[in-house]
Amino acid sequence: FLLQTLNGNQSEASENLLLLLKTWSPPAEESDVPLTLQDARGLRDILLTASAYRQGLQELITGSLPRALSSLQEAASGLCSRPVLVQVYTALGTCLRKMGNPQRALLYLAAALKGGSTCGPPLLEASRLYRQLGNTAAELESLELLVEALNVTHSFEAPQLLIEVELLLPRPHPASPLHCGTQSQAKYLLASRCLQVGRAEDAAEHYLDLLALVLDGSESKFFPPPSPPGPCMPEVFLEAAAALIQAGRAQDALTVCEELLSRTSSLLPKMPQLREDARKGTKESPHCPSWVSATYLLQGQAWVQLGAPKEAISEFSRCLELLFRTTPKDEEQGPASNGEKECISDVALQQLRAAALISRGLQWVTIGQDTKALQDFLLSVQMCPGYQDASFHLLQTLRRMDRRHEATALWWRLKAQTELPQENAAWSLPLYLETYLDWIHSPDRETLLEEFQTSLPEPPDL
């Protein structure tokens, strides 16, 4: 009955089971009893450990941290083999990290790393802990070790007794701290964190390794990392291209973009069809995934880095032509590529359009076409009214064209916006888009506002 309950679905009976196991005192058996492979006392200890561990994991996943800590400590004090103890210590480290006790969590994780050869889960948890502590170097080192650990094939020894704790434990749940994923998932975590913290050269190499690992068939399918949820494969390509541009490797970025487009070109209708639909006023716009438009955007930025403004303008224009026929509804209803699910928020779509307009506008400025640049900057402000970078680029263009009245009105609006308290955004953008927006950020905002302030008349009626 105890074994059936332990291996069944978790229910209210699990707490009673743990209490029963604690109070169960089986009679001692004589040491010379014939045909005894596993005595009742040993079985009771194994059942108690497995039950406490499973209950602790369930409580950890559901957020009952104090109860999870008690159950996991009960399991750690029980009859544990070394591999099980590594798992229990890792779960304890996760629990203590979430409870705001990072130093005790580090002690348990250090013990887990010393306790066995299966180091994946404690290394992944250590990277989360170091990220929470702000220790980026240690976080990235943990992820590098995780990638190496997942590349090693471990051989598991068969239990020596008939029933051991390992036999009574389920496979790690995706929400469990013991679910560390595959080598490609770990490689993605490492690459994306390097890109986020500004280590572009390392990020570029890790992304290229990841693409090679996935595309050469070493792993049948790339799944999102366990935590946080990962992107689909096209977004991994886009992040790789962004990392390569950030690292100054524009030609390699173009190669990655071309590879992505070759895999997605079948989803895009031909341009004559787009123009025909626009002429007829067709309500049903063709399916155009946002990441295809983002590919053109990144190709344009790569050409910018290569010093070819005309090629860059061409790519930005292709991006915009597709984007203005894309709506969030189209994204949800369109077919997916190779089973990948594409989803983009309305805010991200607006930011993508504004980024393409600003990028093209900056290239118009480069070749001396201020009038065309002004049109793009005005449209980008209309697309994202709260996006101040678009307004600052517009202000600089108005000033350069000596359109003082319009520049003055815009300056007062920007001045008022900068004095308001900034609210934290409740939405998040794809990593490749966050990286791109940093490139077109206006760095000299304060200087520009101060220069205007010295020569402005009284504020106009707005």
Secondary structure in CASP SS format (residue, H / E / C, confidence):
PFRMAT SS
TARGET T0000
AUTHOR 0000-0000-0000
METHOD secondary structure of the structure
MODEL  1
F C 1.00
L H 1.00
L H 1.00
Q H 1.00
T H 1.00
L H 1.00
N H 1.00
G C 1.00
N C 1.00
Q C 1.00
S C 1.00
E C 1.00
A H 1.00
S H 1.00
E H 1.00
N H 1.00
L H 1.00
L H 1.00
L H 1.00
L H 1.00
L H 1.00
K H 1.00
T H 1.00
W C 1.00
S C 1.00
P C 1.00
P C 1.00
A C 1.00
E C 1.00
E C 1.00
S C 1.00
D C 1.00
V C 1.00
P C 1.00
L C 1.00
T C 1.00
L C 1.00
Q C 1.00
D C 1.00
A H 1.00
R H 1.00
G H 1.00
L H 1.00
R H 1.00
D H 1.00
I H 1.00
L H 1.00
L H 1.00
T H 1.00
A H 1.00
S H 1.00
A H 1.00
Y H 1.00
R H 1.00
Q H 1.00
G H 1.00
L H 1.00
Q H 1.00
E H 1.00
L H 1.00
I H 1.00
T H 1.00
G C 1.00
S C 1.00
L H 1.00
P H 1.00
R H 1.00
A H 1.00
L H 1.00
S H 1.00
S H 1.00
L H 1.00
Q H 1.00
E H 1.00
A H 1.00
A H 1.00
S C 1.00
G C 1.00
L C 1.00
C C 1.00
S C 1.00
R H 1.00
P H 1.00
V H 1.00
L H 1.00
V H 1.00
Q H 1.00
V H 1.00
Y H 1.00
T H 1.00
A H 1.00
L H 1.00
G H 1.00
T H 1.00
C H 1.00
L H 1.00
R H 1.00
K H 1.00
M C 1.00
G C 1.00
N C 1.00
P H 1.00
Q H 1.00
R H 1.00
A H 1.00
L H 1.00
L H 1.00
Y H 1.00
L H 1.00
A H 1.00
A H 1.00
A H 1.00
L H 1.00
K H 1.00
G H 1.00
G C 1.00
S C 1.00
T C 1.00
C C 1.00
G H 1.00
P H 1.00
P H 1.00
L H 1.00
L H 1.00
E H 1.00
A H 1.00
S H 1.00
R H 1.00
L H 1.00
Y H 1.00
R H 1.00
Q H 1.00
L H 1.00
G C 1.00
N C 1.00
T H 1.00
A H 1.00
A H 1.00
E H 1.00
L H 1.00
E H 1.00
S H 1.00
L H 1.00
E H 1.00
L H 1.00
L H 1.00
V H 1.00
E H 1.00
A H 1.00
L H 1.00
N C 1.00
V C 1.00
T C 1.00
H C 1.00
S C 1.00
F C 1.00
E C 1.00
A C 1.00
P C 1.00
Q C 1.00
L C 1.00
L C 1.00
I C 1.00
E C 1.00
V H 1.00
E H 1.00
L H 1.00
L H 1.00
L C 1.00
P C 1.00
R C 1.00
P C 1.00
H C 1.00
P C 1.00
A C 1.00
S C 1.00
P C 1.00
L C 1.00
H C 1.00
C C 1.00
G C 1.00
T C 1.00
Q H 1.00
S H 1.00
Q H 1.00
A H 1.00
K H 1.00
Y H 1.00
L H 1.00
L H 1.00
A H 1.00
S H 1.00
R H 1.00
C H 1.00
L H 1.00
Q H 1.00
V C 1.00
G C 1.00
R C 1.00
A H 1.00
E H 1.00
D H 1.00
A H 1.00
A H 1.00
E H 1.00
H H 1.00
Y H 1.00
L H 1.00
D H 1.00
L H 1.00
L H 1.00
A H 1.00
L H 1.00
V H 1.00
L H 1.00
D C 1.00
G C 1.00
S C 1.00
E C 1.00
S C 1.00
K C 1.00
F C 1.00
F C 1.00
P C 1.00
P C 1.00
P C 1.00
S C 1.00
P C 1.00
P C 1.00
G C 1.00
P C 1.00
C C 1.00
M H 1.00
P H 1.00
E H 1.00
V H 1.00
F H 1.00
L H 1.00
E H 1.00
A H 1.00
A H 1.00
A H 1.00
A H 1.00
L H 1.00
I H 1.00
Q H 1.00
A C 1.00
G C 1.00
R C 1.00
A H 1.00
Q H 1.00
D H 1.00
A H 1.00
L H 1.00
T H 1.00
V H 1.00
C H 1.00
E H 1.00
E H 1.00
L H 1.00
L H 1.00
S H 1.00
R H 1.00
T H 1.00
S H 1.00
S H 1.00
L H 1.00
L C 1.00
P C 1.00
K C 1.00
M H 1.00
P H 1.00
Q H 1.00
L H 1.00
R H 1.00
E H 1.00
D H 1.00
A H 1.00
R H 1.00
K H 1.00
G C 1.00
T C 1.00
K C 1.00
E C 1.00
S C 1.00
P C 1.00
H C 1.00
C C 1.00
P C 1.00
S H 1.00
W H 1.00
V H 1.00
S H 1.00
A H 1.00
T H 1.00
Y H 1.00
L H 1.00
L H 1.00
Q H 1.00
G H 1.00
Q H 1.00
A H 1.00
W H 1.00
V H 1.00
Q H 1.00
L C 1.00
G C 1.00
A C 1.00
P H 1.00
K H 1.00
E H 1.00
A H 1.00
I H 1.00
S H 1.00
E H 1.00
F H 1.00
S H 1.00
R H 1.00
C H 1.00
L H 1.00
E H 1.00
L H 1.00
L H 1.00
F C 1.00
R C 1.00
T C 1.00
T C 1.00
P H 1.00
K H 1.00
D H 1.00
E H 1.00
E H 1.00
Q H 1.00
G C 1.00
P C 1.00
A C 1.00
S C 1.00
N C 1.00
G C 1.00
E C 1.00
K C 1.00
E C 1.00
C C 1.00
I C 1.00
S C 1.00
D H 1.00
V H 1.00
A H 1.00
L H 1.00
Q H 1.00
Q H 1.00
L H 1.00
R H 1.00
A H 1.00
A H 1.00
A H 1.00
L H 1.00
I H 1.00
S H 1.00
R H 1.00
G H 1.00
L H 1.00
Q H 1.00
W H 1.00
V H 1.00
T H 1.00
I C 1.00
G C 1.00
Q C 1.00
D H 1.00
T H 1.00
K H 1.00
A H 1.00
L H 1.00
Q H 1.00
D H 1.00
F H 1.00
L H 1.00
L H 1.00
S H 1.00
V H 1.00
Q H 1.00
M H 1.00
C C 1.00
P C 1.00
G C 1.00
Y C 1.00
Q H 1.00
D H 1.00
A H 1.00
S H 1.00
F H 1.00
H H 1.00
L H 1.00
L H 1.00
Q H 1.00
T H 1.00
L H 1.00
R H 1.00
R H 1.00
M C 1.00
D C 1.00
R C 1.00
R H 1.00
H H 1.00
E H 1.00
A H 1.00
T H 1.00
A H 1.00
L H 1.00
W H 1.00
W H 1.00
R H 1.00
L H 1.00
K H 1.00
A H 1.00
Q H 1.00
T H 1.00
E H 1.00
L C 1.00
P C 1.00
Q C 1.00
E C 1.00
N C 1.00
A C 1.00
A C 1.00
W C 1.00
S C 1.00
L C 1.00
P C 1.00
L H 1.00
Y H 1.00
L H 1.00
E H 1.00
T H 1.00
Y H 1.00
L H 1.00
D H 1.00
W H 1.00
I C 1.00
H C 1.00
S C 1.00
P C 1.00
D C 1.00
R H 1.00
E H 1.00
T H 1.00
L H 1.00
L H 1.00
E H 1.00
E H 1.00
F H 1.00
Q H 1.00
T C 1.00
S C 1.00
L C 1.00
P C 1.00
E C 1.00
P C 1.00
P C 1.00
D C 1.00
L C 1.00
END
